[in-house]
Amino acid sequence: MPKFLLLLMCSALFQSLILVTANAGERQLTGLDVYVLGHHAYVAGGENGLYVVDIRKPATLKRAASMNTPGQAKGVFAAGSFAYVADGSAGLQIVGIRNPADPVIVGSVDTPGDARHVYVFSDYALVADAEAGLQIINIRDPGHPRIVATIDTPGEACHVEVAANHAYVADGMGGLQIINIRRPTEPKIVASLRASRDARSVHVVSNHAFVADFAGGIYAIDISNPSRPQVVGTLSTPGEAQSVYPLYNLLVVADGSRGLQLIDIRKPGSMRIVGAYNTPGETRGVYGLASRVYVTGLGFGMGVFDVIDRSRLNANGHFLVDIDR
């Protein structure tokens, strides 16, 4: 039965793609990262800034708002009444989204590097700041965020996730860096695992961290003891593994030029690809929530997959829709 359900999910996932593109004649919508909160998806659109997309009706997605940011929006995290944007050379931008149709920057703090990703927990935002490592920012007062700690990493910090008092940093050529943040103002690297050579993204599932390693594919790392991580499995992907997100027993991989790859991770030591979907452009970011997967990329903006819509199992093709201004 578990194998049947897995195949059912994969089949539905393939067949119910909804892509979002910019209106004809407009600058092409680019999606580098996406985060879903409530009825809206927040898309980091690079030089195009931040997009807010109404996702209540996936078949008729609508752009609720768009706003310029001073840098290049590369990563986004939404929580409560705010969206936190890793804005490249402009550092961290905090955007008020109490009214998603009217987002407004309420605070910002420059970071010494190139802000690529942000993760928020408690009163802190952690920013993967490329060559400047990890920046820990106090956001208790959203109007006046301030850097309270910095920890250099050996590579270029691309992505960060927090689990059980530790920050897991995909550090480019520095591999995976594990940082104790029990005291956020006194972070300490407790382990470095350089098996991966170009770590772009990391996601923690229970006692394992899954790292997207660009041309190196996917690494499964046992982190049951964060001070002694161990690689327990690797898997090559046909493209360039850029981002990962778990959904049920699957790891959904934004695989660059080869669209989406679906990996069975029930046994991290023997991962296997169980499905794939070609997207119109290079995939860059992926986010999973409930029965849907949201994917962003170059040349198509954002796509939505309905994972368990049985009524569409035999549907062919995909739907293209415009985002209303």
N, C-alpha and C positions, 0 to 999 in steps of 0.2 A: 504493500500500500504506500509506504513512503516514497518508493521509486516512482509509482504512478503519479502521485501528487506533484513530485518534482518535475516530471515531464509535462504534466498538465500546466503547471505554472510557466514553464519555459515556452510552451507552445502559445499560450495566451499572451505572454510578453512579446513574442515576436510579432504577433498579428495585430496588435492594437496600439501602434505608434501614432502619436499626434505631434506634428512638428510645428514650431512657431518660427516665422520668418518676418523680416521687416517688410512694410508695404513697398510696392514697386516704386522705384525712384528715390527711396530713402537710403541713408547710409545703412549698410548691412548690419543686422543685429549680431553681435558677437557675445558668446557666453563662456566665461572662464570658470565660473563657480556658481552654485545655486544653493539656497537654503529655504526651506518651507516652514512657514509659521501661520497657523490658522487657515484662512482662505486665500492666502497669497504666497507666491514664490518670489523670492528676492534674488535677482540675477546680477552678478558682477560682470559688467560688460566692457572691461578694459577701458579704452579711451572714450567709450560711449557712456561711462558712468554707471549708475545703478538703475536697473529696471525693476518695476513692481508689476507682477502679472497676476490677475485674478484667475484662480484655478477652480472656482466652484463648479464650472461646467467645462470639463476637459475638452469636449468636442468643439467648444466655442471659446477658447481662451482669449482674454482681453488684456491689453496693457492698461493697467490702472494708473500708472505714472512712470515717469522717467526723470532722472535728474543728473546733471553734470556733477562730477567730483573734481577736486583740484588736481588729482593725479590720475593714475590708471587703476580702476577698480579690478583687483585680482582675486580677492577672496571676500566672503560675506558670511556673517553669522547673525541670526535674529533671535531676540529674546525679549519678552515683555513688550515694552513700547519703543524698542530701539533696534535698529539694524547697525551692525558694526562692520565697517568696510575696511579691508586691508587695501590701501590705496596707493601702492607702489611707492614712488619717491615722496608722496605727500603723507606717508605714515598712516595713522588710524583716524578714520572719520566716524563719528557717532551720529546716526541719522534718526530723528524722531519719526516714528511710524504709527503714532496713535491713530492718525488718519492715513491709512496706506495710500490713498489717492493724492495726498499732499505731503510727501516726505520733505523734511527740512534738516539740514545739518545743524546740530545743537552744540557740538563740541568736537575738538580734534587735538591730536598731539603728533608732532613730527617724530619720526624714528630715524636713527642714524643710517639705516640701510634701506632696503627695498621691500616694503611690506607686501608679503605674498599671500598670507593666510592668517585668519584670526579664529580663536576659540575662546568662548566666554564661560567662566564658572564663578559663582559667588560674586564677589565685588571686583573681579579681575578679568582683564582681557589679555590673552597670550597671543603675541604676534610673531609669526615666523618671518624674520626680517633679513632673509638672504645672508649675505656675508657678515652681517652684524649679529647673527645668532638669534637668540630668543629674547624678546622684550616682554616684561611683565608690567602691566599697566593697571593702576587703580582707577576704576570707573564708578566708584561709589557716587561721585558727583559727575553725571554725564556731561555737564557743561564745562568741566575743568578736569579732564583726565590727565594723569601724570605717570610717568615711568618711575617705578619704584625698585626695579631690579633688571639687570641685564646679565645674560650669561652667554659667553661666546661658544660657538660650536665649531668643530674642525672643518665642516663643509659649508654649504649654503642652505640655511633653513628654508625649506619650501612649504612645509605643512606641519601642523601641530594638533594633537588631540590629548585630552586629559582623561585619565582613569585612575581611580583609587590613589589620589595624592601624588600621582606621577604625570609628567608631561612626556609624551612620545613625539619626537621630532624627526620627520623625514628630512634628512640633512644632505641631500645630494650625494656627492662623492664621500661625505662623512657617514653614509649609511643611516642607521637608526641610533638616535641618541635618547637615552632615558634619563629624565631629570626629576629628582625629588623636589616637589613644591609644597610639601607639608607646611612649610613656612614660606609663603610666596615671596617675601622680601629677601630670602636667603636660599635661592635655588642651588642645587648641587647635582652635577652629572654623576649618576651612580653606575652607569654602564654605557658602553659604546660598542655597537656591533656593525662592523664594516664589511660584512659579507656582501651586502648589496652595494652597487657601485654608482647608482644614480637615483637615489630614493626621492620620489616626487610626492608621495602621499602615504598616509598610514591610518589604519582604523583598527581599533581594539574590539575584539569579540571574546568575552569571557577571559580565558587565560592565554589568548593568542593575539599577537599583533600581525596584521596583514599589510605588507608594504608593496606599493606599486613602484617598480624599479625601472621604469621606462623600457629600454631595450632588453633589460634583464628579466622582465616578466613580473611574477608575483612571488614574494617570500612569505612563508608562514613561520612565525617566531614564537616559541613558547616563552611567555613572560610570567609564569606562575611565581617565579622569583625574579622581580624586576632587576635585581643586581646581577643576575646571571642568566641573561637571555640566551636562548639556543635556537638555531634554525632547525626546524623539523620537517620542512617541505619547501620545494620550489616548483614553479611551473612556468614554462615559457608561454607567452602569448604571441599571436601572429603580428601584432602591431607594436605600439609604444604605450605601455601601461602608465597612464597619467593620474588616475584617481580610482579609489575603491570605496564601495559601500556595501554592507551586508544587508540581506533581506531574506528572512526565513533561513533556509539552509544554503542559500546562494551568496556568493560574493559577486557583485556586479562591478565590472571593470570598464572604465572609460579608456579604451585602448587606442586612442589616437586615430591613425589612418584606417584602422580596422574596426571602427564603430564600437559596439558593446560586446563584451565577452561575459558569459555567465559561467561561474565556476562553482562546482559542488565542493563545499568546505566541511562537510560532516566529518571527514577524516583529514585534518590539516596535513598529515604526513603523506597523503596520497591524493592531493587535489586533482580535479580533472575538469576540463571544459565540457559543458553539457549543452551549450547553445551559443549562438552569436547573432548579431543583427547589424547590417551595414547601414550607417547613417549618411546623410548627404554631404557631411563635412567631417572634419577632424574633431573627435570627442575630447573634451577637456575636464569636465566635472560631472559628478553623479551624486544623487541624493535619493534615499529610499524612505518612504513613509507609508505605513499601513499596506494597502494593496497596490501602490503606485511607485514607479521609479521616474525620477526627473533627471534629465541629462542635458548638459550644455555643451556647446562646441563652436567651432569656426565654420561659418558658411550656412548655419541653420539656426543658431540661437539656442532654443530650448525645445526639448521633446519630452512628452509624457507617455509612459507606458502603463496600461492597466494590466496588472499581473494576473488577476484571477477572474476576469470577466468571461465566464464560460460561453455566453451568448455570441462571442466574437471568435471562437476557436477556429472557425473555417473562413473567416474574412480574409480577403486578399488585399495587399497593398497597404497604403497608409494615407492619412489625411493631411493636407496642407491647409493651414489657416493663417490669416493675417492678424497681427496685433493691432487693435484699434488705437488710434491716437486719442 
